[in-house]
């Protein structure tokens, strides 16, 4: 098991835990460092606030599911003391070989017993409570009717009547959507009303004309999505009402739009799973989605087996944020025994139960470049097809191979071997910093025959398709333009 500082960072539940764990090492509070004979267990003694030392440990008996333990009262896992063991090991501290403590041996044995018992027990089919399911679907259909009524009222009144005050009134009416088991629809409505909160801090006169046009264009697009959500959602729910044994839709992501929280078992039962997958992260973004009242962390990964660009998304509601592990950039290859793939669009969301990191090697960069699509025309066609779908992701990703990167008039563009061009431009995505200006600071080698991760965005006012550069994949490295 190779442990470096990047790996230790990836195990931390949040940024404060990283800072505090590094502080434990710097202040030399680790007064005893030990390892098992096979190197799969790190443990030690650490000075704490009490009279007795804490006894942290990091157990890699199953490298894909490391177990962190400590006698301290912290509710974070791993705590700063267990993380400090990883940082000390990564920084070359000497760990003395010692027998595995009895209490840890006993806990290992119990884990093994549970795992063996689980293997012996046959998977029991999930029984559907038909009566409860029908009641839930009826409540959802009533919620769809409410949403449709709200959308129609907004259309009749005109978008010009919407401001921060009226947007909040709509949201008050829409609270029933949460009670109707439609959190996805409620979030979609918040994405619409959230566009008009800008007027609370600036009067309409102070808003630039271009800004108002952008808001109204985005609002029209969101209204179209809500209308389609009502239409497709009602059809989907009626089908499930007629046949309660009907499984959730997997060809589209309508179930998720209505708020269905996919379980790993459901994805496996639907054969939405791949075995022995290696993922290479190309970009990462963390933002505060105040309309949903959640922190959202998005990882953009390249599936080194299939070449698909896939996403991980970690949602942390404000009220529970400190209890949920915070995702961060990953600079290792994630080796997943099983990868579950959510129903979705061009870039489906993925999830795993266990993952073992390994260092990125030069061959991984070569594989990534091989998977990059050298036909810009085909990429643009696929993106446009998704954008035509009212419920499709509005900002899809793609890894493209270009022949040249340079200027054409006032625009920065990439061009493929056939002469097809794509305009690069920054967008307004989740307070993410601009990246376009960084390209001129990179080595001249990036101007020719490289792979570029881009996020597409459709300018609703100009009706033009642009792409924001996020990472450049070269032979020796991945140059991330944003974190």
C-alpha positions as CSV (number, residue, x, y, z in Angstrom):
1,X,0.0,0.0,0.0
2,X,1.6,3.3,-1.2
3,X,0.7,6.2,1.1
4,X,1.7,9.7,0.0
5,X,0.4,13.1,1.0
6,X,-2.1,13.3,-1.8
7,X,-3.6,10.0,-0.6
8,X,-3.7,11.3,3.0
9,X,-5.5,14.4,1.7
10,X,-8.1,12.3,-0.1
11,X,-8.9,10.4,3.1
12,X,-9.7,13.6,5.1
13,X,-13.4,14.3,5.7
14,X,-12.8,18.1,5.1
15,X,-10.1,20.8,4.7
16,X,-10.0,21.5,8.5
17,X,-9.2,17.9,9.2
18,X,-6.2,18.1,6.8
19,X,-4.9,21.3,8.6
20,X,-5.4,19.8,12.0
21,X,-3.8,16.5,11.1
22,X,-0.7,18.2,9.7
23,X,-0.6,20.2,12.9
24,X,-0.4,17.1,15.0
25,X,2.7,16.0,13.0
26,X,4.3,19.4,13.1
27,X,3.8,19.7,16.9
28,X,5.3,16.2,17.3
29,X,2.3,14.9,19.2
30,X,2.8,11.5,17.8
31,X,5.0,9.9,20.5
32,X,4.9,6.4,19.2
33,X,4.8,5.1,15.6
34,X,4.3,1.4,14.8
35,X,3.4,-0.9,11.9
36,X,2.5,-4.5,11.6
37,X,5.0,-7.0,10.1
38,X,3.1,-7.0,6.7
39,X,2.8,-3.2,6.7
40,X,-1.0,-3.3,6.4
41,X,-1.6,-1.7,9.8
42,X,-0.2,1.7,11.0
43,X,-0.8,2.5,14.7
44,X,0.7,4.6,17.4
45,X,0.3,6.8,20.5
46,X,-0.6,10.5,20.3
47,X,-0.7,13.2,22.9
48,X,-4.1,14.6,23.5
49,X,-6.0,16.8,25.9
50,X,-6.4,14.1,28.5
51,X,-3.8,12.4,30.7
52,X,-3.7,9.2,28.6
53,X,-2.4,9.2,25.1
54,X,-4.9,8.5,22.2
55,X,-4.3,5.3,20.2
56,X,-5.0,6.0,16.5
57,X,-4.7,3.4,13.8
58,X,-5.1,3.0,10.0
59,X,-5.9,-0.5,8.9
60,X,-5.4,-1.5,5.3
61,X,-6.3,-5.2,5.6
62,X,-8.7,-4.4,2.7
63,X,-6.9,-1.6,0.8
64,X,-10.1,-0.7,-1.0
65,X,-11.9,-0.1,2.3
66,X,-9.4,1.3,4.9
67,X,-10.6,1.4,8.5
68,X,-9.5,4.2,10.8
69,X,-9.9,3.8,14.5
70,X,-8.9,6.0,17.5
71,X,-9.7,6.2,21.2
72,X,-10.3,10.0,21.0
73,X,-13.9,11.3,21.3
74,X,-14.0,12.9,17.9
75,X,-17.0,12.2,15.7
76,X,-15.0,12.6,12.5
77,X,-13.8,9.6,10.6
78,X,-10.9,9.5,10.2
79,X,-10.1,11.8,13.0
80,X,-7.0,14.1,12.9
81,X,-4.9,11.6,14.9
82,X,-5.5,8.7,12.4
83,X,-4.8,11.1,9.5
84,X,-1.6,12.3,11.2
85,X,-0.3,8.7,11.0
86,X,-0.8,8.9,7.2
87,X,1.0,12.2,6.9
88,X,3.9,11.0,9.1
89,X,4.3,7.9,7.0
90,X,4.1,9.9,3.8
91,X,6.8,12.3,5.1
92,X,9.2,9.4,5.8
93,X,8.9,9.0,9.6
94,X,10.2,5.8,11.0
95,X,7.6,3.2,12.1
96,X,8.8,0.5,14.4
97,X,7.5,-3.0,13.6
98,X,5.3,-4.3,16.4
99,X,2.6,-7.0,16.9
100,X,-0.9,-6.1,16.0
101,X,-2.8,-5.0,19.2
102,X,-5.3,-7.5,20.5
103,X,-8.2,-5.2,20.3
104,X,-7.6,-4.5,16.6
105,X,-7.1,-8.3,15.9
106,X,-10.5,-8.9,17.5
107,X,-12.2,-6.2,15.5
108,X,-10.6,-7.5,12.3
109,X,-11.9,-11.0,13.1
110,X,-15.5,-9.6,13.6
111,X,-15.3,-7.8,10.3
112,X,-14.2,-11.0,8.5
113,X,-17.0,-13.0,10.1
114,X,-19.6,-10.5,9.0
115,X,-18.2,-10.5,5.4
116,X,-18.3,-14.3,5.3
117,X,-21.8,-14.4,6.7
118,X,-22.9,-11.9,4.1
119,X,-21.5,-14.1,1.3
120,X,-23.3,-17.2,2.6
121,X,-26.6,-15.5,2.8
122,X,-28.5,-15.4,-0.5
123,X,-29.7,-12.0,-1.7
124,X,-33.3,-11.7,-0.7
125,X,-35.5,-10.1,-3.3
126,X,-36.7,-6.7,-2.3
127,X,-40.4,-6.9,-1.5
128,X,-42.5,-3.9,-2.7
129,X,-45.3,-2.7,-0.5
130,X,-47.8,-2.2,-3.3
131,X,-50.3,-0.2,-1.2
132,X,-47.7,2.2,0.1
133,X,-46.1,2.6,-3.4
134,X,-49.5,3.5,-4.9
135,X,-50.1,6.1,-2.2
136,X,-46.7,7.6,-2.9
137,X,-47.3,7.7,-6.6
138,X,-50.7,9.3,-6.1
139,X,-49.1,12.0,-3.9
140,X,-46.5,12.6,-6.6
141,X,-49.1,12.9,-9.3
142,X,-50.8,15.6,-7.2
143,X,-47.5,17.3,-6.8
144,X,-47.0,17.2,-10.6
145,X,-50.4,18.9,-11.0
146,X,-49.4,21.6,-8.6
147,X,-46.1,22.2,-10.4
148,X,-47.9,22.4,-13.7
149,X,-50.3,24.9,-12.3
150,X,-47.5,27.1,-11.0
151,X,-45.7,26.9,-14.3
152,X,-48.9,27.9,-16.2
153,X,-49.5,30.8,-13.8
154,X,-46.0,32.1,-14.4
155,X,-46.4,31.9,-18.1
156,X,-49.7,33.7,-18.1
157,X,-48.4,36.4,-15.8
158,X,-45.2,36.9,-17.8
159,X,-41.6,36.7,-16.6
160,X,-41.6,40.4,-16.3
161,X,-43.6,40.1,-13.1
162,X,-41.0,38.0,-11.4
163,X,-38.7,39.5,-8.8
164,X,-37.1,38.4,-5.5
165,X,-40.4,38.9,-3.6
166,X,-42.7,37.1,-6.1
167,X,-40.0,34.4,-6.5
168,X,-40.2,33.7,-2.8
169,X,-44.0,33.5,-3.0
170,X,-43.8,30.9,-5.7
171,X,-41.3,28.9,-3.5
172,X,-43.8,29.1,-0.6
173,X,-46.4,27.5,-2.8
174,X,-43.9,24.9,-4.0
175,X,-43.1,23.6,-0.5
176,X,-45.8,21.0,-1.1
177,X,-43.6,19.4,-3.7
178,X,-41.3,18.2,-1.0
179,X,-44.2,16.7,0.9
180,X,-45.3,15.1,-2.4
181,X,-42.0,13.2,-2.7
182,X,-40.8,15.4,-5.5
183,X,-37.5,16.9,-4.2
184,X,-36.1,16.8,-7.8
185,X,-38.9,18.9,-9.2
186,X,-38.7,21.3,-6.2
187,X,-35.0,21.8,-7.0
188,X,-35.8,22.5,-10.6
189,X,-38.3,25.1,-9.6
190,X,-35.7,26.7,-7.2
191,X,-33.3,26.9,-10.2
192,X,-35.9,29.1,-11.9
193,X,-36.8,31.3,-9.0
194,X,-33.2,31.7,-7.9
195,X,-32.5,33.6,-11.1
196,X,-34.5,36.6,-9.8
197,X,-32.8,37.1,-6.5
198,X,-30.3,39.4,-8.1
199,X,-33.0,42.1,-8.2
200,X,-33.1,42.1,-4.4
201,X,-29.6,43.7,-4.2
202,X,-30.0,45.8,-7.3
203,X,-33.0,47.6,-8.7
204,X,-34.2,46.6,-12.2
205,X,-32.9,50.0,-13.4
206,X,-29.5,49.2,-12.2
207,X,-29.3,45.8,-13.8
208,X,-27.6,46.0,-17.2
209,X,-29.8,45.2,-20.2
210,X,-27.6,42.4,-21.2
211,X,-27.9,40.9,-17.6
212,X,-31.7,41.1,-17.7
213,X,-31.7,39.4,-21.1
214,X,-29.5,36.7,-19.8
215,X,-31.8,36.1,-16.8
216,X,-34.9,36.0,-18.9
217,X,-33.3,33.6,-21.5
218,X,-32.2,31.3,-18.7
219,X,-35.7,31.5,-17.1
220,X,-37.4,30.6,-20.4
221,X,-35.1,27.6,-20.8
222,X,-35.9,26.5,-17.2
223,X,-39.7,26.9,-17.8
224,X,-39.3,24.6,-20.8
225,X,-37.5,22.1,-18.6
226,X,-40.3,22.3,-16.0
227,X,-43.0,21.9,-18.6
228,X,-41.2,18.8,-20.0
229,X,-40.7,17.5,-16.4
230,X,-44.5,17.7,-15.8
231,X,-45.3,16.0,-19.1
232,X,-42.7,13.2,-18.9
233,X,-43.1,12.8,-15.1
234,X,-46.9,12.3,-15.3
235,X,-46.5,9.7,-18.1
236,X,-43.9,7.8,-16.1
237,X,-45.8,7.9,-12.8
238,X,-49.1,6.7,-14.5
239,X,-47.2,3.8,-16.0
240,X,-45.9,2.9,-12.5
241,X,-49.3,3.3,-11.0
242,X,-50.8,0.8,-13.5
243,X,-47.9,-1.7,-12.7
244,X,-46.4,-1.3,-9.2
245,X,-43.9,-4.0,-10.0
246,X,-42.5,-1.9,-12.8
247,X,-38.9,-1.0,-12.1
248,X,-37.7,2.7,-12.2
249,X,-36.9,4.0,-15.7
250,X,-33.2,3.4,-16.6
251,X,-33.2,4.6,-20.2
252,X,-33.6,8.2,-19.1
253,X,-33.0,10.0,-15.8
254,X,-36.7,11.0,-15.3
255,X,-36.7,9.0,-12.0
256,X,-33.9,11.2,-10.6
257,X,-35.6,14.3,-11.8
258,X,-38.7,13.3,-9.7
259,X,-36.4,12.8,-6.7
260,X,-35.7,9.0,-6.8
261,X,-32.6,8.3,-4.8
262,X,-31.0,5.4,-6.5
263,X,-29.6,2.7,-4.3
264,X,-26.5,0.7,-5.3
265,X,-28.5,-2.5,-5.2
266,X,-31.0,-1.1,-7.6
267,X,-28.3,-0.1,-10.1
268,X,-26.7,-3.6,-9.8
269,X,-30.1,-5.3,-10.3
270,X,-30.6,-3.1,-13.5
271,X,-27.1,-4.3,-14.7
272,X,-25.8,-0.7,-14.5
273,X,-22.5,-1.8,-13.3
274,X,-19.0,-2.4,-14.6
275,X,-16.3,-4.6,-13.1
276,X,-12.6,-3.8,-12.6
277,X,-12.7,-0.1,-13.7
278,X,-9.9,2.4,-13.5
279,X,-10.8,6.1,-13.3
280,X,-8.6,9.1,-13.9
281,X,-9.8,12.4,-12.5
282,X,-9.4,15.2,-15.1
283,X,-11.1,18.1,-13.2
284,X,-12.9,18.9,-9.9
285,X,-15.3,21.6,-8.8
286,X,-16.8,22.5,-5.5
287,X,-19.5,25.1,-5.1
288,X,-22.3,26.3,-2.9
289,X,-25.7,25.7,-4.5
290,X,-27.7,28.2,-2.4
291,X,-30.9,27.5,-4.3
292,X,-30.8,23.8,-3.1
293,X,-29.1,24.8,0.2
294,X,-26.4,22.3,-0.5
295,X,-22.6,22.2,-1.0
296,X,-21.9,20.2,-4.2
297,X,-18.6,18.6,-5.2
298,X,-18.3,17.3,-8.7
299,X,-15.4,15.2,-10.0
300,X,-14.9,14.7,-13.7
301,X,-13.4,11.3,-14.5
302,X,-12.2,9.5,-17.5
303,X,-13.0,5.8,-17.6
304,X,-9.7,4.3,-18.8
305,X,-11.5,1.2,-20.0
306,X,-14.3,2.7,-22.1
307,X,-13.1,6.3,-22.6
308,X,-16.4,7.7,-21.2
309,X,-16.3,11.0,-19.3
310,X,-18.2,10.3,-16.1
311,X,-19.1,12.3,-13.0
312,X,-19.1,11.8,-9.3
313,X,-21.3,14.2,-7.3
314,X,-21.3,14.6,-3.6
315,X,-24.2,16.6,-2.1
316,X,-23.9,18.0,1.5
317,X,-27.0,19.8,2.8
318,X,-26.2,22.8,4.9
319,X,-27.7,21.3,8.0
320,X,-25.7,18.1,7.8
321,X,-22.6,19.3,6.0
322,X,-20.2,18.8,8.9
323,X,-21.2,15.2,9.3
324,X,-20.7,14.3,5.6
325,X,-17.3,13.7,4.2
326,X,-16.2,16.4,1.8
327,X,-14.9,15.3,-1.6
328,X,-11.7,16.8,-3.0
329,X,-9.4,16.7,-6.0
330,X,-7.9,13.3,-6.6
331,X,-4.4,12.8,-8.1
332,X,-4.4,9.0,-8.1
333,X,-6.1,6.5,-10.4
334,X,-9.2,5.1,-8.7
335,X,-9.3,1.3,-9.1
336,X,-12.9,0.2,-8.5
337,X,-13.8,-3.5,-8.3
338,X,-17.4,-2.5,-9.2
339,X,-18.5,0.8,-10.7
340,X,-22.2,1.6,-10.6
341,X,-23.5,3.9,-13.3
342,X,-26.6,6.1,-12.9
343,X,-29.1,6.5,-15.7
344,X,-28.2,9.7,-17.4
345,X,-27.0,11.6,-20.3
346,X,-23.6,12.1,-22.1
347,X,-21.8,12.2,-18.8
348,X,-23.6,9.8,-16.4
349,X,-23.0,10.0,-12.6
350,X,-21.0,7.1,-11.2
351,X,-20.5,5.7,-7.7
352,X,-18.5,2.9,-6.1
353,X,-18.6,1.0,-2.8
354,X,-14.9,0.5,-2.5
355,X,-11.9,2.0,-4.3
356,X,-8.1,1.5,-4.1
357,X,-5.9,4.3,-5.3
358,X,-2.8,3.8,-7.3
359,X,-0.2,6.4,-8.5
360,X,-0.8,7.8,-12.0
361,X,1.8,6.6,-14.5
362,X,2.8,7.9,-17.9
363,X,0.9,5.0,-19.6
364,X,-2.3,6.5,-18.1
365,X,-1.8,9.8,-19.9
366,X,-1.2,7.8,-23.1
367,X,-4.5,5.9,-22.6
368,X,-6.3,9.2,-21.9
369,X,-5.0,10.7,-25.1
370,X,-6.0,7.7,-27.1
371,X,-9.6,8.0,-25.8
372,X,-9.8,11.7,-26.7
373,X,-12.2,12.2,-29.6
374,X,-10.3,13.6,-32.6
375,X,-13.5,14.3,-34.5
376,X,-14.8,17.7,-33.3
377,X,-17.8,17.4,-35.6
378,X,-19.0,14.2,-34.0
379,X,-18.5,15.6,-30.5
380,X,-20.5,18.8,-31.3
381,X,-23.3,16.6,-32.9
382,X,-23.6,14.5,-29.7
383,X,-23.6,17.6,-27.5
384,X,-26.3,19.3,-29.6
385,X,-28.4,16.2,-29.5
386,X,-28.3,16.3,-25.7
387,X,-29.0,20.0,-25.5
388,X,-32.1,19.4,-27.6
389,X,-33.5,17.2,-24.8
390,X,-35.4,19.5,-22.3
391,X,-34.2,17.4,-19.4
392,X,-30.6,16.9,-20.7
393,X,-27.6,18.3,-18.8
394,X,-27.0,21.8,-20.0
395,X,-23.2,21.7,-19.6
396,X,-21.8,18.4,-20.8
397,X,-18.1,17.5,-20.8
398,X,-16.0,16.0,-23.5
399,X,-12.3,15.1,-23.9
400,X,-11.3,16.2,-27.4
401,X,-8.1,15.8,-29.4
402,X,-7.0,18.9,-31.4
403,X,-4.5,19.5,-34.1
404,X,-4.0,23.2,-33.2
405,X,-4.9,25.8,-30.6
406,X,-4.8,29.4,-31.5
407,X,-6.7,32.6,-32.4
408,X,-9.2,33.1,-35.2
409,X,-10.2,36.8,-35.2
410,X,-11.2,37.7,-31.7
411,X,-11.8,34.1,-30.5
412,X,-9.5,31.5,-29.1
413,X,-10.3,28.2,-30.9
414,X,-9.1,24.6,-31.3
415,X,-9.1,22.9,-34.7
416,X,-9.1,19.2,-35.6
417,X,-7.4,17.4,-38.5
418,X,-10.5,18.0,-40.8
419,X,-10.5,21.8,-40.1
420,X,-13.5,21.7,-37.8
421,X,-13.3,24.4,-35.2
422,X,-14.6,24.9,-31.7
423,X,-14.7,28.3,-30.0
424,X,-13.3,28.4,-26.5
425,X,-14.9,30.8,-23.9
426,X,-15.4,31.1,-20.2
427,X,-18.8,30.6,-18.7
428,X,-20.7,31.5,-15.6
429,X,-20.6,28.0,-14.0
430,X,-20.9,28.0,-10.2
431,X,-18.5,30.8,-9.4
432,X,-15.7,28.8,-11.0
433,X,-12.7,31.0,-12.0
434,X,-12.0,31.9,-15.6
435,X,-9.5,29.7,-17.4
436,X,-9.2,31.0,-20.9
437,X,-6.5,33.5,-20.1
438,X,-4.3,30.7,-18.6
439,X,-3.8,29.0,-21.9
440,X,-1.4,31.7,-23.1
441,X,0.7,31.1,-20.0
442,X,1.2,27.4,-20.8
443,X,4.2,25.9,-22.7
444,X,4.1,26.2,-26.5
445,X,3.8,22.5,-26.7
446,X,0.1,22.7,-25.7
447,X,-0.6,24.5,-29.0
448,X,-0.4,21.4,-31.1
449,X,-1.7,17.8,-30.9
450,X,-2.9,17.6,-27.4
451,X,-6.1,16.5,-25.6
452,X,-8.4,19.0,-23.9
453,X,-11.2,18.5,-21.4
454,X,-13.9,21.0,-22.1
455,X,-17.3,21.8,-20.7
456,X,-19.8,22.9,-23.3
457,X,-22.3,25.7,-22.8
458,X,-25.0,27.0,-25.1
459,X,-25.3,30.8,-25.1
460,X,-29.0,31.2,-25.2
461,X,-28.9,34.8,-26.4
462,X,-26.4,34.3,-29.3
463,X,-27.5,30.7,-29.9
464,X,-23.9,29.7,-30.2
465,X,-22.1,26.7,-28.7
466,X,-18.9,27.4,-26.8
467,X,-16.6,25.3,-24.7
468,X,-14.6,26.2,-21.5
469,X,-11.1,24.6,-21.2
470,X,-10.6,22.8,-17.9
471,X,-7.6,20.5,-18.3
472,X,-4.9,19.7,-20.9
473,X,-3.7,16.1,-21.1
474,X,-0.2,15.9,-22.4
475,X,2.2,13.0,-22.6
476,X,4.0,13.7,-19.3
477,X,1.2,15.3,-17.2
478,X,-2.3,16.6,-16.8
479,X,-2.5,20.4,-16.5
480,X,-5.5,21.4,-14.6
481,X,-6.7,24.9,-15.2
482,X,-9.0,25.0,-12.3
483,X,-9.6,23.1,-9.0
